[in-house]
Amino acid sequence: MNRRNTTKSENRKGMIVICVVLLVLCTTLFVRYHSLKAQYQTNAETIARLEEEKKDEEERTERLQQQEAYQQTDAFVEETARELLNLIKPGDTTIKPSEE
């Protein structure tokens, strides 16, 4: 009978050790899950922000390309010559304000 009691006692100790190990593992997994969930949310927010910035930069690039294409036209050259250099085309009439 003594041998039987010892075996039961050893089985109980073994079961307690297994339960403690499982509890520690479950706790570790729970903490890790929440840590990864928070990191995922942060990464998702960062991705959304970066995608918005990318969209804004693509729109800016498109505007700059359109502006560059316009600057290659004769209309831009003519406009610049009229505004910055005060040049006129042959046949244009200029009106000067009176100096009173």
Backbone as CSV, one residue per row, in Angstrom:
resi,resn,N_x,N_y,N_z,CA_x,CA_y,CA_z,C_x,C_y,C_z
1,MET,0.809,-1.189,0.000,0.000,0.000,0.000,0.853,1.254,0.000
2,ASN,1.999,1.190,0.621,2.898,2.327,0.679,3.379,2.710,-0.718
3,ARG,3.633,1.695,-1.489,4.087,1.934,-2.865,3.003,2.628,-3.684
4,ARG,1.793,2.261,-3.471,0.669,2.837,-4.183,0.493,4.312,-3.800
5,ASN,0.605,4.651,-2.562,0.492,6.026,-2.094,1.613,6.887,-2.664
6,THR,2.796,6.351,-2.729,3.927,7.082,-3.271,3.693,7.390,-4.739
7,THR,3.178,6.458,-5.478,2.905,6.666,-6.896,1.840,7.734,-7.078
8,LYS,0.792,7.706,-6.270,-0.247,8.726,-6.358,0.318,10.093,-6.014
9,SER,1.163,10.136,-4.999,1.776,11.404,-4.587,2.672,11.945,-5.700
10,GLU,3.432,11.084,-6.334,4.306,11.510,-7.434,3.477,11.978,-8.620
11,ASN,2.375,11.287,-8.895,1.499,11.681,-9.989,0.900,13.068,-9.735
12,ARG,0.498,13.325,-8.498,-0.068,14.625,-8.161,0.977,15.731,-8.317
13,LYS,2.178,15.474,-7.847,3.252,16.462,-7.978,3.555,16.736,-9.453
14,GLY,3.571,15.673,-10.222,3.813,15.822,-11.660,2.709,16.621,-12.336
15,MET,1.473,16.358,-11.968,0.335,17.095,-12.532,0.393,18.563,-12.136
16,ILE,0.790,18.842,-10.895,0.909,20.233,-10.440,2.001,20.947,-11.229
17,VAL,3.127,20.294,-11.432,4.222,20.891,-12.203,3.765,21.160,-13.633
18,ILE,3.070,20.220,-14.234,2.576,20.391,-15.602,1.579,21.552,-15.660
19,CYS,0.701,21.646,-14.695,-0.274,22.746,-14.658,0.415,24.099,-14.513
20,VAL,1.412,24.168,-13.663,2.152,25.423,-13.475,2.862,25.806,-14.770
21,VAL,3.491,24.849,-15.418,4.179,25.122,-16.682,3.181,25.598,-17.735
22,LEU,2.037,24.941,-17.829,1.010,25.352,-18.777,0.490,26.750,-18.455
23,LEU,0.300,27.049,-17.192,-0.159,28.375,-16.786,0.858,29.449,-17.174
24,VAL,2.121,29.170,-16.953,3.183,30.117,-17.331,3.200,30.313,-18.847
25,LEU,3.085,29.231,-19.593,3.075,29.327,-21.054,1.864,30.119,-21.556
26,CYS,0.703,29.850,-20.982,-0.507,30.579,-21.389,-0.381,32.063,-21.070
27,THR,0.147,32.385,-19.922,0.346,33.790,-19.550,1.323,34.462,-20.501
28,THR,2.401,33.781,-20.818,3.392,34.332,-21.741,2.777,34.561,-23.117
29,LEU,2.015,33.597,-23.595,1.356,33.736,-24.896,0.347,34.881,-24.892
30,PHE,-0.388,35.042,-23.808,-1.373,36.120,-23.684,-0.691,37.486,-23.742
31,VAL,0.387,37.639,-22.989,1.126,38.906,-22.981,1.726,39.171,-24.360
32,ARG,2.301,38.181,-24.969,2.896,38.333,-26.309,1.832,38.691,-27.342
33,TYR,0.655,38.077,-27.239,-0.446,38.372,-28.159,-0.829,39.847,-28.084
34,HIS,-0.984,40.359,-26.884,-1.367,41.762,-26.738,-0.260,42.705,-27.205
35,SER,0.973,42.313,-26.982,2.099,43.118,-27.466,2.103,43.162,-28.996
36,LEU,1.919,42.019,-29.624,1.890,41.958,-31.086,0.672,42.673,-31.658
37,LYS,-0.454,42.610,-30.957,-1.660,43.293,-31.405,-1.431,44.812,-31.398
38,ALA,-0.809,45.324,-30.348,-0.518,46.762,-30.272,0.466,47.158,-31.370
39,GLN,1.467,46.336,-31.601,2.446,46.615,-32.652,1.768,46.582,-34.023
40,TYR,0.849,45.663,-34.233,0.113,45.573,-35.495,-0.699,46.840,-35.734
41,GLN,-1.382,47.309,-34.708,-2.178,48.526,-34.843,-1.294,49.724,-35.160
42,THR,-0.167,49.818,-34.503,0.770,50.915,-34.779,1.267,50.836,-36.217
43,ASN,1.611,49.642,-36.658,2.081,49.465,-38.034,0.983,49.779,-39.043
44,ALA,-0.252,49.395,-38.738,-1.367,49.684,-39.646,-1.577,51.189,-39.772
45,GLU,-1.476,51.909,-38.664,-1.605,53.367,-38.701,-0.467,53.992,-39.501
46,THR,0.739,53.486,-39.315,1.893,53.994,-40.055,1.720,53.747,-41.549
47,ILE,1.249,52.567,-41.907,1.031,52.238,-43.321,-0.009,53.160,-43.923
48,ALA,-1.086,53.402,-43.202,-2.139,54.296,-43.709,-1.594,55.710,-43.910
49,ARG,-0.801,56.191,-42.949,-0.223,57.529,-43.059,0.746,57.606,-44.235
50,LEU,1.565,56.595,-44.398,2.532,56.588,-45.496,1.847,56.484,-46.854
51,GLU,0.759,55.729,-46.927,0.013,55.645,-48.189,-0.601,56.992,-48.545
52,GLU,-1.078,57.716,-47.535,-1.631,59.049,-47.773,-0.533,60.007,-48.244
53,GLU,0.637,59.930,-47.605,1.763,60.759,-48.026,2.185,60.404,-49.454
54,LYS,2.174,59.126,-49.775,2.536,58.687,-51.123,1.559,59.259,-52.143
55,LYS,0.269,59.207,-51.824,-0.749,59.760,-52.710,-0.527,61.258,-52.913
56,ASP,-0.254,61.978,-51.829,-0.002,63.421,-51.921,1.224,63.713,-52.791
57,GLU,2.269,62.938,-52.613,3.494,63.140,-53.396,3.271,62.810,-54.868
58,GLU,2.461,61.795,-55.146,2.158,61.463,-56.540,1.378,62.596,-57.205
59,GLU,0.433,63.185,-56.455,-0.318,64.325,-56.986,0.612,65.519,-57.217
60,ARG,1.510,65.750,-56.287,2.480,66.851,-56.420,3.380,66.607,-57.639
61,THR,3.809,65.377,-57.823,4.648,65.035,-58.965,3.900,65.288,-60.271
62,GLU,2.626,64.920,-60.300,1.804,65.142,-61.494,1.696,66.639,-61.798
63,ARG,1.453,67.449,-60.761,1.366,68.903,-60.971,2.690,69.465,-61.487
64,LEU,3.802,68.991,-60.924,5.114,69.469,-61.365,5.399,69.061,-62.809
65,GLN,4.981,67.852,-63.182,5.179,67.410,-64.562,4.336,68.249,-65.521
66,GLN,3.111,68.582,-65.107,2.274,69.437,-65.946,2.881,70.833,-66.069
67,GLN,3.406,71.348,-64.963,4.035,72.664,-64.993,5.280,72.639,-65.887
68,GLU,6.050,71.582,-65.793,7.242,71.457,-66.630,6.855,71.393,-68.109
69,ALA,5.802,70.651,-68.419,5.346,70.559,-69.808,4.872,71.926,-70.300
70,TYR,4.175,72.674,-69.445,3.710,74.009,-69.821,4.889,74.952,-70.061
71,GLN,5.923,74.820,-69.257,7.083,75.696,-69.401,7.844,75.443,-70.701
72,GLN,7.583,74.333,-71.347,8.234,74.021,-72.619,7.458,74.603,-73.804
73,THR,6.276,75.179,-73.559,5.441,75.681,-74.643,5.792,77.125,-75.001
74,ASP,5.386,77.527,-76.208,5.596,78.908,-76.648,4.741,79.875,-75.837
75,ALA,3.581,79.443,-75.393,2.706,80.310,-74.600,3.388,80.744,-73.308
76,PHE,4.115,79.829,-72.671,4.825,80.176,-71.439,5.943,81.167,-71.724
77,VAL,6.676,80.918,-72.791,7.780,81.817,-73.153,7.230,83.211,-73.431
78,GLU,6.126,83.290,-74.174,5.523,84.585,-74.486,5.036,85.276,-73.215
79,GLU,4.378,84.532,-72.356,3.867,85.108,-71.106,5.010,85.631,-70.237
80,THR,6.065,84.872,-70.143,7.212,85.286,-69.345,7.862,86.536,-69.938
81,ALA,7.999,86.581,-71.250,8.599,87.740,-71.899,7.757,88.987,-71.663
82,ARG,6.450,88.850,-71.700,5.571,90.006,-71.478,5.621,90.470,-70.024
83,GLU,5.568,89.550,-69.101,5.486,89.918,-67.694,6.821,90.362,-67.116
84,LEU,7.853,89.568,-67.328,9.126,89.850,-66.674,10.004,90.829,-67.456
85,LEU,9.956,90.757,-68.768,10.856,91.583,-69.566,10.157,92.772,-70.214
86,ASN,8.845,92.883,-70.018,8.048,93.972,-70.587,8.194,94.071,-72.109
87,LEU,8.274,92.940,-72.747,8.373,92.913,-74.203,6.970,92.908,-74.804
88,ILE,6.880,93.408,-76.026,5.603,93.403,-76.732,5.794,92.779,-78.096
89,LYS,4.701,92.288,-78.659,4.726,91.706,-79.995,4.579,92.828,-81.014
90,PRO,5.099,92.623,-82.210,4.883,93.629,-83.244,3.382,93.792,-83.504
91,GLY,2.928,95.009,-83.582,1.519,95.294,-83.821,0.744,95.547,-82.538
92,ASP,1.334,95.251,-81.365,0.662,95.540,-80.098,0.707,97.036,-79.820
93,THR,-0.322,97.537,-79.194,-0.371,98.937,-78.803,-0.137,99.011,-77.307
94,THR,0.760,99.860,-76.903,1.036,100.012,-75.479,0.390,101.278,-74.975
95,ILE,-0.070,101.223,-73.791,-0.691,102.391,-73.159,0.131,102.702,-71.930
96,LYS,0.596,103.930,-71.875,1.391,104.347,-70.734,0.511,105.267,-69.861
97,PRO,0.550,105.098,-68.578,-0.224,105.992,-67.708,0.388,107.387,-67.719
98,SER,-0.471,108.381,-67.596,0.031,109.756,-67.584,0.715,110.044,-66.259
99,GLU,1.728,110.814,-66.308,2.492,111.127,-65.104,2.038,112.474,-64.557
100,GLU,1.004,112.523,-63.852,0.478,113.774,-63.288,0.703,113.862,-61.835
